Amino acid sequence: MKKLNLLFGVSALAMLVGCGHTSDYTPAADASGEQIFSTACTECHTPVNADVAIVISARMTNKDAIIKKVQSGSMRMKAFPNIQGDAADRLAEYVLANSTIQ
C-alpha cells in the first residue's frame, strides 16, 4: 500500500511540474501569428497537417479565451506572458483560422 501511495504521489508531482512554468519568449513586433505559433507553440502543439495547426475545444473558439490561455498557461501548458497586444491578437487569429474544433 505504501508503494502504491508513493507511486501515486510521484505521478501527481510529475503532472504538476509544468504548473506555473513560464516562458520568457517575446515575439518580434512584426511577427505574424503563424511565426509566433511556430516559435512558441510547436514545442508542444505539433500541427495536425498543412491546414490544421491545432485542435481546440469549443470553449476556446474566441480570441479572448485563446489570449488568456496563452498568457496565463494552465496545469500542463506553460504561460507566455510576453505575448501581448497586437502579437497576441495575431496569434489568436491564426489559431482560430487554422484550427479544428474538438
N, C-alpha and C positions, 0 to 999 in steps of 0.2 A: 504494500500500500504506500509506503514512504517513497519507493522508487517511482510509482505512478504519479504521486503528488509532485515530486521533483521534476519529472518529465513534463507534466502539465505546466508547472511554473516556468521552466526554461523555454517551453514552446510559446507561452504567453509573452514572455520577455522578448523573445526573438521577433514576435509580431509587432511589438511596440517600439522596436528600435528606430523605425522611421518616424515615429510620432515626434513632432516638434523639430524635425530636421528642416533646415532652411538652406536654400541655395542663394549664393550671392550673385548669381548671373544677372547682368543688366544688359538688355538689348541695345544695339546701336539705335540712335534716334531715327534713322531712316529704314530700320529693319522691317521687312514685310511680315505679315502673320505667318506665312509659310516658313520664313527664315527663323523666326522665333520658335515656332513649333519644332522645327528640325534641330535647333540647337538645344533648347531647354527640355523638350518633352520626349523626344525619341529614345532617350536613355531607358525609359520605362514603357513608353507607349509606341510600339513599333507599328508603323502604318499597316493597315489591313491589306490594301492594294493601291494601285495608282490613283484610284478615285476616292478612296476612303482612308482618311488619316487616322480616325479613331472611332470607336463605338461608344456612344454616350447614352445615359439613361434619359428617360422622358423628362425628369425633373431638371436636367441640365440643358434644356433646349432654349435658353435665353442668355444673352450676353452677360447680364449681371451675375447670374449663377456661375457661369464659367470664370469670370474675372475673380469673383470671391474665392472660388475653389483654388484657382491658380495662386492667388496672393496669400491665402491662409493655409493651404495644404489640408491634409487630413491624417488619419491614423497611418495610412500606407503611402500617402503622397507628400513629398516634400513641398514646402512653401516657396514661392518665388515673389517675395515682397517688392522686388525692384522692377517688376513688370507692371508699370503704371501708365495712366493716361492713354494717349493715342496708341502706344505699343500694346497695352492691354486690350484696347478695342480691336486693333488689327488682329491680334491673336484670337480673340473670341470670335470675330467674324470668320476667320479662316477655319476654326474648329467647326462652327455651325455650317459653313458651306461645304466642308469636306468630311462630314461625319455621317454615320448611320445611327439610327435610334434603336436601342435595345428594348 
